[in-house]
Amino acid sequence: MRTRAQYIEGLSKMNRNLYFNGGMIDRLDPLQEGALNVMGLTFDAVWDPASKDLCTATSHITGETINRFNHIHQNADDLHKKQDMTRFLVNKVGQCIQRCMGIDASNAIHAVSFEAQKSPKAKTAYHDNWLKWLERFQREDLVVSCAQTDVKGERLKRPAEQDDPDMYVHVVEERSDGIVVRGCKVHISEASISDEILVVPNRALQKGEEDYALAFAVPSDYEGVKQIVHFHNYRKRDTYPRGIEYGYTDSYVIFDDCFIPWERVFLCGETQHGGVAALLFALFHRHSYSGCKPAMLDYVIGMGALAAEINGIEKTPHVRELLSKLIMTGELGYAAGYTSSALSKPEVYMPGLGVVPYGPGSYIPNSIYANVGRCLTGEAVFHEQEILCNIAGGMPATFPYENDLTNPELKNLLEKYLNRNPKMPIEEQIKFWMNFIDFGLSGSAGATLYGAYHGGGSPIMEQIAITSQYDMESKKDIVRAIAGMKPRVKKK
């Protein structure tokens, strides 16, 4: 396993393919510092005696101790620990811990490549290729982002119906030594600070869309890969330092006639498995949200409680009611994820077939509960901000700038008029409100809200997954029996 310093050193040696604001930047550009601070925690945790048991695992292919973010889930306990690890680490930053895409994509591809290799028409040894890549992923403790979301073009058209076929990443040429791919994946979290990128399909696919049934891995600085980076950093401070300088990045990842050797290809043309790959990455990622979003709510609850304390309204009935709503949302989301782990099996839902065995025996979360937890917490993010707004009042929207707070002519006056709680030092109150503004009113806050709502699939996608996979007929049977109706004639 690597240290934070070794991870950053590795980034320093990578090729330049990051574009930002009309120019190019290095991976250790100051704009990347916030994101690197957060990613660094995932390395620190495996060396800390207080967290190493939670944040490490035993590789099922080498028997070595590895970072849990690089592990393939072998049982329900592995899924429980991933969820708890995510909540533990997110509680250190109050935002996304940024490394879950790699573990979620790798667990999806692990199962899909195994099944796809069984096909007599398989173009390469998908799972054998995968296992070689996986061993390196674990041994070198790599940070991996997942590129799933295509630009999609005209939303009501399928991939093969697009006027421009590049609206979805696809194969443009097959060679004896590999494939050439073209297209663009968007909103790819932390691609600019990752070692490698795993690419998976975006949606269910059908006959005629074989070129889009594609899974592979490339180094993040690979030839033919261009990243256009978007930064979500907080405003720098001079006098009131934060506990951690947080930052987040995402990229448009363009594959510009990019050559992928066969040994890095894990799926190529098998549409049925392409759809399952899309489904499974989303499922594993939604399960990760059952650790992430409850932790975010821990932060929101603490923010609301402190705002109420500073404002002197913490004992009022309406504040208690508002905080209880936050608590219920967070803990119900966690409970759904925990149940999803407990009910996990090496199985997947197939339309028309129901739940069937899938993959080499690694564990897959229960889909209903993973989707319920993600949908419940995802839909709540804007309401959470409404609750914080309700408790805080208008002060955060017009709070003085830092240089005004430190201006010798204004400092004492502003501290006098900003003070709302004589039991708390005014400097502590100022630090709190500046943090509150970071979270709820900054430019980064807007992007975070959109990401929390849509990341892992918009709520409508979870609702579709829930209703399409839920056993609705058995619930009708309950009503039939109680109402004295004739039993349903079950299909043979």
C-alpha positions in Angstrom: 0.0 0.0 0.0 1.2 3.5 -0.8 1.5 6.6 1.4 0.0 9.9 0.5 3.4 11.2 -0.5 4.0 8.2 -2.8 0.7 8.8 -4.5 1.4 12.5 -5.1 4.9 11.6 -6.3 3.4 9.3 -8.9 1.1 12.0 -10.2 4.1 14.3 -10.6 5.5 11.9 -13.2 2.4 11.8 -15.4 2.1 13.3 -18.9 0.3 16.6 -19.4 -3.1 16.1 -20.8 -5.2 18.3 -18.5 -6.8 21.4 -20.1 -8.2 24.3 -18.0 -9.5 27.7 -18.9 -7.7 27.9 -22.2 -4.4 26.4 -21.2 -2.8 23.2 -19.9 -1.9 22.4 -16.3 0.1 19.8 -14.4 -1.4 17.3 -12.0 0.2 19.1 -9.0 -1.1 22.5 -10.1 -2.3 24.5 -7.0 -5.8 24.2 -8.3 -5.6 20.5 -7.6 -4.5 20.9 -4.0 -7.9 20.7 -2.4 -8.8 17.5 -4.2 -5.4 16.0 -3.4 -5.9 16.9 0.3 -9.1 14.8 0.3 -7.8 11.9 -1.7 -4.7 11.8 0.6 -6.9 10.9 3.5 -7.7 7.5 1.8 -4.0 6.7 2.0 -3.5 8.1 5.5 -6.3 6.0 6.9 -4.7 2.6 6.1 -1.6 3.5 8.2 -3.6 4.9 11.1 -4.0 2.3 13.9 -7.5 3.7 14.6 -8.8 3.1 11.1 -6.6 0.5 9.3 -8.8 -2.5 10.2 -11.8 -0.7 8.6 -9.9 0.7 5.6 -7.9 -2.4 4.6 -8.9 -5.8 3.3 -7.2 -9.1 2.2 -7.0 -9.5 -1.5 -8.8 -12.6 -2.7 -6.3 -13.1 -5.5 -2.9 -12.5 -3.7 -3.8 -12.9 0.0 -2.0 -9.6 0.6 -3.3 -6.7 2.7 -4.7 -4.0 0.4 -6.5 -0.7 0.5 -10.2 -1.5 0.9 -10.9 1.0 -2.0 -9.2 -1.6 -4.3 -11.0 -4.7 -2.9 -13.5 -7.1 -4.6 -16.4 -7.8 -2.1 -16.3 -11.5 -1.1 -19.2 -11.5 1.4 -21.8 -9.3 3.0 -19.3 -8.1 5.7 -17.1 -6.6 2.9 -20.0 -4.5 1.8 -20.8 -3.5 5.4 -17.2 -2.3 5.8 -17.2 -0.4 2.6 -20.3 1.5 3.7 -18.8 2.2 7.2 -15.4 3.1 5.7 -17.1 5.6 3.4 -19.1 7.2 6.2 -16.0 7.3 8.5 -13.9 9.1 5.8 -16.6 11.5 4.6 -17.0 12.6 8.2 -13.4 13.9 8.1 -14.2 16.4 5.2 -18.0 16.9 5.2 -18.0 16.2 1.5 -17.4 13.4 -1.0 -14.3 11.3 -0.2 -13.7 10.9 -4.0 -12.4 7.4 -4.3 -15.5 5.2 -4.4 -15.7 5.2 -8.2 -12.8 2.8 -8.5 -14.1 0.2 -6.1 -17.6 0.4 -7.6 -16.5 0.1 -11.2 -14.0 -2.7 -10.4 -16.6 -4.8 -8.7 -19.0 -4.4 -11.6 -16.3 -5.3 -14.2 -15.2 -8.2 -12.1 -18.6 -9.9 -12.5 -19.3 -8.8 -16.1 -15.9 -9.8 -17.6 -16.3 -13.3 -16.0 -19.7 -13.8 -17.7 -18.6 -12.2 -21.0 -15.6 -14.5 -21.4 -17.9 -17.5 -21.5 -19.2 -16.4 -24.9 -17.8 -18.4 -27.8 -17.7 -15.1 -29.7 -15.6 -13.3 -27.1 -13.0 -11.2 -28.8 -10.4 -11.6 -26.1 -10.0 -13.3 -22.7 -12.0 -10.6 -20.9 -11.8 -12.0 -17.3 -8.2 -13.1 -17.7 -7.3 -9.6 -18.8 -9.2 -8.2 -15.9 -7.5 -10.3 -13.3 -4.1 -9.2 -14.5 -5.2 -5.6 -14.4 -6.9 -6.1 -11.0 -3.7 -7.5 -9.4 -1.8 -4.4 -10.5 -4.6 -2.2 -9.3 -4.4 -3.8 -5.8 -0.6 -4.2 -5.6 0.2 -0.7 -6.7 -2.7 0.8 -4.7 -3.9 2.8 -7.7 -6.5 5.6 -7.6 -9.0 4.9 -10.4 -11.9 7.0 -11.6 -14.9 5.6 -13.5 -16.0 7.0 -16.8 -19.6 6.0 -17.4 -21.7 9.0 -18.4 -21.7 9.7 -22.1 -22.7 13.1 -23.6 -25.7 11.3 -25.0 -26.5 13.9 -27.7 -30.3 13.8 -28.4 -31.7 12.3 -25.3 -34.7 10.6 -26.9 -32.4 8.7 -29.4 -30.6 5.5 -28.6 -26.8 5.3 -29.2 -27.2 3.8 -32.7 -29.8 6.3 -33.7 -27.7 9.4 -33.0 -26.9 11.6 -36.0 -23.3 11.7 -34.7 -22.2 8.2 -33.4 -19.6 9.8 -31.2 -22.3 10.9 -28.7 -21.6 7.6 -26.9 -18.1 6.2 -26.6 -17.7 3.4 -29.1 -15.3 1.3 -31.2 -14.4 2.8 -34.5 -11.8 0.2 -35.5 -10.8 -3.3 -34.5 -7.2 -4.4 -35.0 -5.3 -7.6 -34.3 -3.6 -6.0 -31.3 -6.5 -3.9 -30.0 -9.3 -1.5 -30.7 -9.6 2.2 -31.5 -12.3 4.1 -29.5 -13.8 7.6 -29.9 -16.3 9.6 -27.8 -16.5 11.7 -24.6 -17.4 10.8 -21.1 -18.6 13.7 -18.9 -18.8 14.7 -15.2 -16.0 12.2 -14.4 -15.1 12.8 -10.8 -11.4 13.0 -9.9 -10.2 11.9 -13.3 -7.6 14.6 -13.1 -6.0 13.1 -10.0 -6.5 9.4 -10.8 -3.8 7.0 -11.9 -6.2 5.1 -14.3 -9.7 5.4 -15.8 -12.1 2.5 -16.0 -14.6 2.9 -18.8 -18.1 1.2 -18.7 -21.2 1.5 -20.8 -23.8 4.2 -19.9 -27.1 2.3 -20.5 -28.8 -0.9 -21.5 -27.9 -1.9 -25.1 -29.6 -3.9 -27.8 -28.8 -5.6 -31.1 -27.1 -3.2 -33.5 -25.3 -1.4 -30.6 -22.5 -3.8 -30.2 -19.8 -1.0 -30.7 -21.1 0.7 -27.6 -20.9 -2.4 -25.3 -17.4 -1.6 -24.2 -15.3 -1.8 -21.0 -11.6 -1.1 -20.7 -8.9 0.6 -18.7 -6.4 3.4 -19.7 -3.9 5.4 -17.7 -5.3 8.9 -17.0 -2.5 10.5 -19.0 -2.7 8.1 -21.9 -2.1 9.1 -25.6 -5.4 10.0 -27.2 -7.0 11.0 -23.9 -7.8 14.6 -23.3 -9.2 15.9 -20.0 -11.0 19.3 -19.7 -11.1 19.9 -16.0 -13.6 21.7 -13.9 -12.6 22.7 -10.3 -14.8 23.1 -7.3 -12.7 24.9 -4.8 -13.5 27.2 -1.9 -12.3 30.8 -1.7 -8.8 31.0 -0.2 -8.6 32.4 3.3 -5.8 34.4 5.0 -6.8 34.8 8.6 -9.5 32.2 9.4 -8.0 28.8 8.2 -10.2 25.8 7.6 -9.7 22.5 9.4 -9.1 21.0 5.9 -8.7 22.8 2.6 -11.3 20.9 0.6 -11.5 20.7 -3.2 -13.2 18.6 -5.9 -12.6 18.1 -9.6 -14.4 16.6 -12.5 -13.5 16.2 -16.2 -14.8 15.9 -19.6 -12.7 12.9 -20.8 -12.4 12.8 -24.5 -11.2 9.7 -26.3 -9.8 11.0 -29.5 -9.2 7.9 -31.7 -7.6 6.3 -28.7 -5.9 2.9 -29.2 -6.7 0.3 -26.5 -4.6 -2.9 -26.5 -6.6 -6.1 -26.1 -5.1 -6.9 -22.7 -6.8 -3.8 -21.4 -10.2 -4.7 -22.9 -12.8 -6.3 -20.6 -15.9 -6.2 -22.8 -16.3 -5.6 -26.5 -19.5 -6.1 -28.3 -21.6 -8.2 -25.9 -24.7 -6.0 -25.6 -26.4 -8.1 -22.9 -23.4 -7.8 -20.6 -22.9 -4.2 -21.6 -26.3 -3.4 -20.1 -25.4 -5.4 -17.0 -22.1 -3.5 -16.6 -24.0 -0.2 -16.7 -26.5 -1.5 -14.2 -23.9 -3.0 -11.8 -21.7 0.1 -11.7 -24.8 2.2 -10.9 -25.8 -0.3 -8.2 -22.5 -0.5 -6.5 -22.2 3.3 -6.6 -25.7 3.8 -5.2 -24.7 1.4 -2.4 -21.6 3.7 -1.7 -24.0 6.6 -1.3 -25.5 4.7 1.7 -22.3 5.5 3.5 -21.6 8.9 1.8 -25.0 10.6 2.1 -25.6 9.7 5.8 -22.1 11.1 6.5 -23.0 14.3 4.6 -26.2 14.4 6.7 -24.0 14.1 9.8 -22.3 17.2 8.7 -25.6 19.0 7.8 -27.1 18.0 11.2 -24.1 19.4 13.0 -24.3 22.6 10.9 -27.9 23.1 11.7 -27.4 22.3 15.4 -24.5 24.8 15.7 -26.4 27.5 13.8 -29.3 27.0 16.2 -27.0 27.2 19.2 -25.3 30.4 17.9 -28.7 32.0 17.2 -30.0 30.9 20.6 -32.9 28.9 19.2 -31.7 25.4 19.8 -34.5 24.5 22.2 -37.4 25.8 20.1 -39.9 23.1 18.9 -39.6 24.0 15.2 -35.8 23.6 15.3 -36.0 20.2 17.0 -38.6 19.1 14.3 -36.3 20.3 11.5 -33.3 18.5 12.9 -35.3 15.3 13.4 -36.2 15.3 9.7 -32.5 15.4 8.8 -31.6 12.6 11.3 -34.4 10.4 9.9 -33.3 10.9 6.3 -29.7 10.1 7.1 -30.2 7.1 9.2 -32.9 5.6 6.9 -30.5 6.0 4.1 -27.8 4.2 6.1 -30.2 1.5 7.2 -31.3 0.8 3.6 -27.6 0.5 2.6 -26.9 -1.8 5.5 -29.8 -4.0 4.6 -28.6 -4.0 1.0 -25.3 -5.4 2.2 -26.9 -7.9 4.5 -29.0 -9.3 1.6 -26.2 -9.3 -0.9 -25.5 -12.3 -3.1 -23.6 -13.2 -6.2 -26.7 -12.5 -8.2 -28.1 -9.8 -10.5 -31.6 -8.9 -11.7 -32.2 -9.7 -15.4 -35.3 -8.4 -17.1 -37.6 -11.2 -18.0 -35.6 -13.7 -15.9 -35.7 -12.2 -12.4 -32.7 -12.6 -10.1 -30.1 -15.0 -11.5 -26.5 -16.1 -10.4 -23.9 -13.8 -12.0 -20.2 -13.5 -11.8 -17.4 -15.5 -10.2 -18.9 -15.5 -6.7 -18.2 -11.9 -5.6 -21.1 -10.2 -3.7 -23.5 -7.8 -5.3 -25.7 -5.5 -3.1 -29.4 -6.0 -3.0 -30.7 -3.7 -5.7 -34.1 -2.7 -4.1 -32.5 -1.5 -0.9 -29.5 0.2 -2.5 -31.8 2.1 -4.8 -34.2 3.0 -2.0 -31.4 4.4 0.1 -29.9 6.4 -2.8 -33.2 7.8 -3.9 -34.3 8.7 -0.4 -31.1 10.7 0.4 -30.6 12.1 -3.1 -34.1 13.6 -3.4 -33.5 15.3 0.0 -30.5 17.4 -0.8 -32.3 20.6 -1.7 -34.7 20.3 1.2 -31.7 19.9 3.5 -30.5 23.3 2.3 -33.9 24.7 2.9 -33.8 23.5 6.5 -30.3 25.1 7.0 -31.6 28.3 5.5 -34.6 28.2 7.9 -32.4 27.8 11.0 -29.6 30.1 10.0 -31.7 33.1 8.8 -30.3 35.6 6.4 -26.9 36.3 7.9 -24.9 33.9 5.7 -26.1 35.6 2.5 -24.7 39.0 3.4 -21.8 38.0 5.7 -18.8 40.4 5.5 -15.7 39.5 3.5 -12.6 38.2 5.4 -10.6 41.4 4.7 -13.4 43.5 6.2 -13.4 41.3 9.3 -9.7 41.9 9.8 -9.7 45.6 8.8 -8.4 47.5 11.9 -11.0 50.2 11.4 -13.9 47.7 11.2 -12.8 44.6 13.2 -14.2 45.6 16.6 -17.4 47.0 15.2 -18.1 43.9 13.1 -17.3 41.6 15.9 -19.7 43.6 18.1 -22.6 43.4 15.6 -22.0 39.8 14.4 -22.1 38.4 17.9 -25.2 36.4 18.6 -24.1 34.2 21.5 -22.2 35.6 24.4 -21.3 32.1 25.5 -19.2 31.4 22.4 -16.2 33.5 21.4 -16.9 35.7 18.4 -13.9 34.3 16.5 -15.5 30.8 16.7 -18.8 32.2 15.5 -17.1 33.8 12.5 -15.3 30.6 11.6 -18.6 28.7 11.7 -20.5 31.2 9.5 -17.6 31.2 7.0 -17.8 27.4 6.9 -21.6 27.5 6.6 -21.2 29.8 3.5 -18.7 27.4 2.0 -21.2 24.6 2.2 -24.4 26.4 1.3 -23.7 29.6 -0.6 -20.5 29.3 -2.5 -20.0 28.4 -6.2 -18.8 25.0 -5.1 -21.9 24.5 -3.1 -24.1 24.7 -6.2 -22.1 22.1 -8.0 -22.1 19.9 -5.0 -25.8 20.0 -4.8 -26.3 19.0 -8.4 -23.7 16.2 -7.9 -25.4 14.9 -4.8 -28.8 14.9 -6.6 -27.7 13.3 -9.9 -24.5 11.4 -9.0 -24.9 7.6 -9.3 -28.1 8.2 -11.3 -30.8 10.8 -10.9 -33.7 9.8 -8.6 -35.9 8.9 -11.6 -33.4 6.2 -12.4 -33.6 4.7 -8.9 -37.4 4.9 -9.1 -37.3 2.9 -12.4 -35.0 0.3 -10.9 -37.1 -0.1 -7.8 -40.5 -0.4 -9.7 -39.1 -2.6 -12.4 -37.4 -5.1 -10.0 -39.9 -5.0 -7.1 -42.1 -8.1 -6.7 -45.4 -6.2 -7.1 -47.5 -9.3 -7.9 -46.8 -10.8 -4.5 -48.2 -7.7 -2.9 -51.3 -8.0 -5.0 -51.6 -11.6 -3.8 -51.8 -10.3 -0.2 -54.7 -8.1 -1.1 -56.4 -10.9 -3.1 -56.3 -13.2 -0.1 -57.5 -10.7 2.4 -60.3 -9.5 0.1 -61.5 -13.0 -0.6 -60.6 -12.8 -4.3 -59.5 -15.7 -6.4 -55.8 -16.5 -6.3 -53.6 -15.3 -9.2 -52.9 -17.9 -11.8 -49.1 -18.1 -11.8 -47.2 -18.5 -15.0 -45.4 -21.8 -15.4 
